[in-house]
Amino acid sequence: MSTTSTIPATTTAVATATATGARSSDSRSASRALPVRAFARIAGVLFAAVLGLGLAGLNSSANAETVTGGVEFETTVECGGDYIDFIVNTTDLDSGSYAKLYVFDPYTQEWITDDVWEEADAYAGYHIPDISFEDGYYSVYMAYAQWTDNGWVYSGEYMDTYTQYYEDSSWTSSSCYMGF
């Protein structure tokens, strides 16, 4: 059994020069330039990827999806002004799907809810929970309940995209600001 080892072309001159004891200024500068060029390439690729994802996010809808009890829940949360609203559509055409919104209040440091399970189905409408807001940023958690043959199945998710409203404009945001 034989094993072969290959040395990249840019390091061959350095390895040969080191082995023979000779010093070449060209090989030292080439070995220093390699990490700089590699770093520049990696940084360029990462910048392009981040820019592409950011631009793609400008036109995406502000919603999240999760599966509970075999039913897909798709949630949209809208923020701004003095109330928050949400809509939860499901792949379930029948009843048996419900959603409840929780908001983390940065002032009281507690999760708050109006404690109402709203019906969610393929044709669900918007819901406005009975929650008061001070100006500030809020985290949102959606709880889901699905009736199955074996009883209730529960799950939930933290929202990470929102439709943010201010006056007559709206945009997709990674935060929920209330109080515009």
Sequence and secondary structure as in RCSB ss.txt:
>XXXX:A:sequence
MSTTSTIPATTTAVATATATGARSSDSRSASRALPVRAFARIAGVLFAAVLGLGLAGLNSSANAETVTGGVEFET
TVECGGDYIDFIVNTTDLDSGSYAKLYVFDPYTQEWITDDVWEEADAYAGYHIPDISFEDGYYSVYMAYAQWTDN
GWVYSGEYMDTYTQYYEDSSWTSSSCYMGF
>XXXX:A:secstr
        HHHHHHHHHHHHT   HHHHHHHHHHHHHHHHHHHHHHHHHHHHHHHHHHTS SEEEEEETTEEEEE
EEEE TT  EEEEEES  SS EEEEEEEEETTTTEEE     EE BTT   B  S    SEEEEEEEEEEEEETT
EEEEEEEE   EEEEETTEEEEESSEEE  
